[in-house]
């Protein structure tokens, strides 16, 4: 019998958020969001029950954060049970869009598109794939970049002291550890980096737990592969595994202690990377492979690119940034300046605009929801939505003014 995982749905109140200052919102997170419902991911009836609960609530709009593997069924098609049953406007955020999808995945994505009022992706490549490969009309598709943390542009010295890394030149790789991270290629590059920079105390910091999506055997095999490489290349003094969960504050501290981030991801079609986004927000010099998110975010002098699986190329680019401090600082400043345009508060405002735009047509034309549900809305339901829209607009104005 399949064991169900729990999917937690958060309920954010925009009017509540808007009445607090930015500082208050940061320090009073309990006022922003709470768990609204829990779905048992392998039970279709649980998806329907949650949709009905939303229908009876004052929620204005539903945002589905979609990732394959998060939902059960064929290519995660259980989420369709929820979408067919919910009568509120739906904005779906696709975190993965594959350029060569299996037929079953293609079918699910197309139905999600039909059941959504708006689709967002974080990169232009995602729009192109959805249009060209999935044959979806661009009218529903919107780019909302992956947000980055809003942190000061600071020297690494203080963070290094806090972590006991003073005097080290820190190269960092981050995220849930799995073969797609390409960490072994950075390890293979290290001997050439250490040899070329004898005056530097080179430390490669690998921060992250094994990916929970891998079965235990694969997790163990990959971790042992990395440890064996460290041993074979005599890198024990130059490699630090931080293989535990870190709260966001501690994760940011590790980023701030890093001189160069190595993002050696192996999937060329990856359109969204939280690790890359955090590195951008912290103003780090980045050596990255040319996966989709990196290609867009690190263009125009905001990063240094290497080929996939190219240890020699990684060593050359790391040496370039280590030895040319002016270049390293220039790349850092460029990427930090770009990051100011996509901090999380700005991304939240982009989503708020989208939410407002999808709610408004539903109120003006209440029969649009009947297409999905097969039901008509009563007059008092429309009046209720009109009141909710006014509150949403007031919240939007307040949020923009904070």
C-alpha positions in Angstrom: 0.0 0.0 0.0 1.4 3.4 -1.0 2.2 5.7 1.9 1.0 9.2 1.6 3.1 12.3 2.1 1.5 15.5 3.4 1.3 18.6 1.2 0.8 21.8 3.3 -1.2 24.6 1.8 -0.5 28.1 3.2 -3.1 30.8 3.3 -1.7 34.4 3.0 -3.9 37.3 3.9 -3.0 40.3 1.7 -4.9 42.9 3.8 -3.1 41.7 6.9 0.3 41.9 5.2 -0.4 45.3 3.9 -1.2 47.0 7.2 2.3 46.1 8.6 5.5 48.0 7.7 8.2 46.1 5.9 10.1 45.6 9.1 7.0 44.4 10.9 6.3 41.9 8.1 9.8 40.5 8.4 9.6 40.1 12.2 5.9 39.0 12.4 5.7 36.1 9.9 2.9 34.5 11.8 0.6 37.3 10.6 1.4 36.7 7.0 0.9 33.0 6.4 -0.6 29.9 8.1 -1.4 26.4 7.1 -4.9 26.4 5.6 -5.2 22.7 4.7 -3.2 19.5 4.3 -3.4 17.2 1.3 -2.5 13.5 1.5 -0.7 13.4 -1.8 -1.6 9.9 -2.9 -5.3 10.2 -2.1 -7.3 11.9 -4.9 -10.2 12.5 -2.6 -8.0 14.6 -0.4 -7.2 17.0 -3.3 -11.0 17.3 -4.0 -11.8 17.9 -0.3 -9.2 20.7 -0.1 -10.6 22.3 -3.3 -14.1 22.3 -1.8 -12.7 23.8 1.4 -11.1 26.6 -0.7 -14.4 27.2 -2.6 -16.2 27.8 0.7 -13.5 30.2 2.0 -12.7 33.9 1.5 -9.6 33.0 -0.5 -9.4 35.1 -3.7 -6.9 33.2 -5.8 -4.9 29.9 -5.7 -1.2 29.8 -6.6 0.0 26.3 -7.4 3.8 25.9 -7.1 4.2 23.0 -9.6 7.1 20.5 -9.6 7.0 17.0 -11.1 7.4 14.5 -8.3 5.6 16.7 -5.8 2.2 15.3 -6.7 1.3 11.6 -7.2 -0.3 9.9 -10.2 0.9 9.6 -13.7 3.3 12.6 -14.1 1.6 14.2 -11.1 -1.9 14.2 -12.6 -3.6 14.0 -9.2 -3.2 17.8 -9.1 -5.8 17.9 -11.9 -8.4 16.5 -9.5 -7.8 19.6 -7.3 -7.8 22.0 -10.3 -11.1 20.6 -11.7 -12.8 21.0 -8.4 -11.6 24.4 -7.3 -13.7 27.4 -8.4 -11.3 30.2 -7.6 -8.9 31.7 -10.1 -5.7 29.6 -10.4 -2.1 30.9 -11.1 0.3 28.0 -11.7 4.1 28.4 -11.4 6.0 25.8 -13.4 9.4 25.1 -11.8 10.4 22.5 -14.5 9.6 22.6 -18.2 11.2 19.9 -20.2 12.1 20.4 -23.9 11.6 16.7 -24.8 8.7 15.6 -22.5 7.2 12.1 -22.6 3.7 12.0 -24.1 2.0 11.6 -20.7 3.8 14.6 -19.2 2.9 16.7 -22.2 -0.8 15.8 -21.8 -0.7 16.7 -18.1 1.0 20.1 -18.7 -1.6 20.9 -21.4 -4.4 20.2 -19.1 -2.9 22.2 -16.3 -2.6 25.1 -18.8 -6.3 24.8 -19.7 -7.3 24.8 -16.0 -5.1 27.8 -15.1 -5.9 31.4 -15.5 -2.2 32.3 -15.7 1.0 30.3 -16.0 4.3 31.7 -14.7 7.8 30.5 -15.3 11.1 32.0 -14.1 13.0 32.1 -17.5 12.4 33.0 -21.1 13.5 29.5 -22.0 10.4 28.2 -20.2 8.1 30.4 -22.3 9.8 29.2 -25.5 9.4 25.5 -24.6 5.8 25.8 -23.6 5.0 27.6 -26.8 7.1 25.6 -29.2 7.1 22.1 -27.7 3.8 22.1 -25.9 2.0 24.3 -28.5 0.5 26.5 -25.8 -0.8 30.0 -26.5 1.4 32.8 -25.1 -1.6 34.8 -23.8 -1.6 32.9 -20.5 2.2 32.8 -20.1 4.2 35.2 -17.9 7.8 35.4 -16.8 8.3 36.1 -13.1 12.0 35.7 -12.2 13.1 33.5 -9.3 13.4 35.8 -6.3 16.7 36.5 -4.5 17.4 37.4 -0.8 17.7 41.0 0.1 21.0 41.1 1.9 23.7 43.8 2.1 26.8 43.7 -0.2 29.5 42.9 2.3 33.1 41.6 2.5 33.5 37.9 3.4 35.7 38.5 6.4 32.9 38.8 9.1 31.0 35.7 7.9 34.3 33.7 7.7 35.1 34.7 11.3 31.7 33.5 12.4 32.2 30.2 10.7 35.8 29.7 11.7 37.1 30.1 8.2 39.3 33.2 8.6 42.2 33.2 6.2 40.6 30.7 3.8 39.7 31.4 0.1 36.3 29.7 0.0 34.8 28.1 -3.1 31.3 27.0 -2.4 28.7 24.6 -4.0 25.2 24.5 -2.5 21.9 22.7 -2.5 20.5 19.2 -2.2 23.3 16.9 -3.1 22.7 14.7 -6.2 24.6 13.7 -9.4 22.9 16.6 -11.3 25.0 19.1 -9.2 28.2 18.1 -11.0 30.2 18.4 -7.7 32.6 15.7 -8.7 33.9 17.9 -11.6 34.7 20.7 -9.1 36.5 18.2 -6.9 38.5 17.0 -9.9 39.4 20.7 -10.7 40.7 21.4 -7.2 44.3 20.0 -7.5 45.0 22.4 -10.3 43.5 25.3 -8.4 45.5 24.5 -5.3 48.8 24.0 -7.2 48.3 27.3 -9.1 47.6 29.3 -5.9 50.1 28.2 -3.3 49.7 31.4 -1.4 46.0 30.8 -0.9 44.4 28.5 1.7 41.9 27.0 -0.8 38.8 25.5 0.8 35.9 23.9 -1.2 32.8 24.0 0.9 30.0 21.6 -0.2 26.8 22.7 1.6 23.7 20.6 1.6 22.0 17.3 2.5 21.6 14.4 0.2 18.6 14.9 -2.1 15.5 13.3 -0.4 14.2 12.5 -3.9 16.9 9.9 -4.4 16.5 6.5 -3.0 18.8 5.6 -0.1 21.1 3.4 -2.3 21.7 6.2 -4.8 22.2 8.8 -2.0 24.8 6.5 -0.4 26.6 5.7 -3.6 26.9 9.4 -4.7 28.2 10.5 -1.3 30.7 7.7 -1.2 31.8 8.6 -4.8 32.5 12.2 -3.6 34.3 11.0 -0.5 36.4 8.6 -2.5 37.4 11.4 -4.8 38.5 13.6 -1.9 40.6 10.7 -0.7 42.1 9.8 -4.1 43.0 13.4 -4.8 44.4 14.1 -1.3 41.9 16.9 -0.7 41.0 16.1 2.9 42.4 19.5 4.1 40.8 21.4 1.3 37.2 20.1 1.3 34.5 20.7 3.9 31.2 18.8 3.8 28.4 20.7 5.5 25.9 17.9 5.0 23.0 18.9 7.2 19.9 21.0 6.9 20.6 24.7 7.4 17.9 27.3 8.2 17.8 30.1 5.7 19.7 32.5 7.9 22.5 30.1 8.3 22.5 29.3 4.6 22.9 33.0 3.8 25.8 33.2 6.3 27.6 30.4 4.4 27.0 32.2 1.1 28.4 35.5 2.6 31.5 33.6 3.6 32.0 32.3 0.0 34.5 34.0 -2.4 33.4 32.1 -5.5 30.3 30.0 -6.1 30.7 26.9 -8.3 27.4 26.1 -9.9 28.2 23.1 -12.0 24.7 21.9 -12.7 24.4 19.2 -15.4 20.9 19.7 -16.7 21.0 22.2 -19.6 17.2 22.7 -19.5 17.0 23.7 -15.9 15.0 27.0 -15.8 15.0 27.6 -12.1 17.8 27.3 -9.5 17.3 28.4 -5.9 21.0 28.0 -5.3 21.9 30.3 -8.2 19.3 32.8 -7.0 20.8 32.9 -3.5 24.3 33.4 -4.9 23.0 36.3 -7.0 21.3 37.9 -4.1 24.4 37.7 -2.0 26.6 39.2 -4.8 28.9 36.3 -5.3 31.2 35.7 -8.2 29.8 32.7 -9.9 31.4 30.0 -12.2 28.5 28.2 -13.8 27.6 25.7 -16.5 25.3 27.1 -19.2 22.0 25.7 -18.0 18.9 27.8 -18.9 18.5 29.8 -15.7 22.3 30.6 -15.5 22.5 31.6 -19.2 19.8 34.2 -18.7 20.7 35.5 -15.3 24.5 35.6 -15.6 24.7 37.3 -19.1 26.3 40.7 -19.6 29.3 40.2 -17.3 27.4 38.8 -14.3 29.1 35.4 -14.3 31.8 33.2 -15.8 30.7 30.2 -17.9 32.2 26.7 -18.3 31.2 23.6 -20.3 29.2 20.8 -18.7 31.4 18.2 -17.0 34.6 20.1 -17.8 36.9 19.8 -14.8 39.8 21.5 -16.7 37.6 24.4 -17.7 36.3 24.8 -14.1 39.9 24.9 -12.9 40.8 27.6 -15.4 37.9 29.8 -14.6 38.4 29.4 -10.8 42.1 30.3 -11.2 41.1 33.3 -13.3 38.8 34.7 -10.6 41.2 33.8 -7.7 44.1 35.6 -9.3 42.3 38.6 -10.8 40.7 40.3 -7.7 39.5 43.2 -9.8 37.6 40.9 -12.2 36.2 39.0 -9.2 34.9 42.1 -7.6 33.5 43.5 -10.8 31.6 40.3 -11.5 30.3 40.4 -7.9 29.1 44.0 -8.2 27.4 43.3 -11.5 25.5 40.3 -10.3 24.5 42.1 -7.1 23.2 45.1 -9.0 21.1 42.8 -11.1 19.8 41.0 -8.0 18.4 44.3 -6.6 15.8 44.2 -9.4 14.5 40.7 -8.3 14.6 40.7 -4.5 11.7 38.7 -3.0 9.7 41.8 -2.1 9.7 42.9 -5.8 8.8 39.4 -6.9 5.9 39.4 -4.4 4.6 42.6 -6.0 4.8 41.0 -9.5 2.7 38.1 -8.2 0.3 40.5 -6.5 -0.3 42.2 -9.9 -1.0 38.9 -11.5 -3.3 37.8 -8.8 -5.3 41.1 -9.1 -5.6 40.7 -12.8 -6.9 37.2 -12.7 -9.4 37.9 -9.9 -10.9 41.0 -11.7 -12.2 39.2 -14.9 -13.8 36.5 -12.7 -15.8 39.2 -10.9 -16.8 41.0 -14.1 -17.7 37.7 -15.8 -18.8 35.2 -13.1 -19.7 32.6 -15.7 -15.9 32.1 -16.4 -15.7 30.0 -13.2 -18.8 28.0 -14.3 -16.8 26.7 -17.3 -14.7 24.8 -14.8 -17.2 23.8 -12.2 -20.4 23.4 -14.3 -22.1 25.7 -11.7 -23.4 29.2 -11.9 -22.6 31.8 -9.3 -25.3 33.5 -7.3 -25.7 37.2 -7.1 -24.6 37.4 -3.5 -21.4 35.4 -4.5 -20.6 38.0 -7.1 -21.2 40.8 -4.6 -18.9 39.0 -2.1 -16.1 38.8 -4.8 -16.5 42.5 -5.6 -15.9 43.3 -2.0 -12.9 41.0 -1.9 -11.5 42.6 -5.1 -11.7 46.0 -3.5 -9.9 44.8 -0.4 -7.3 43.2 -2.7 -6.7 46.5 -4.6 -6.5 48.4 -1.3 -3.9 45.9 -0.1 -2.0 46.2 -3.3 -1.8 50.0 -3.0 -0.7 49.8 0.7 1.9 47.2 -0.2 3.4 49.3 -2.9 3.6 52.3 -0.6 5.4 50.4 2.2 
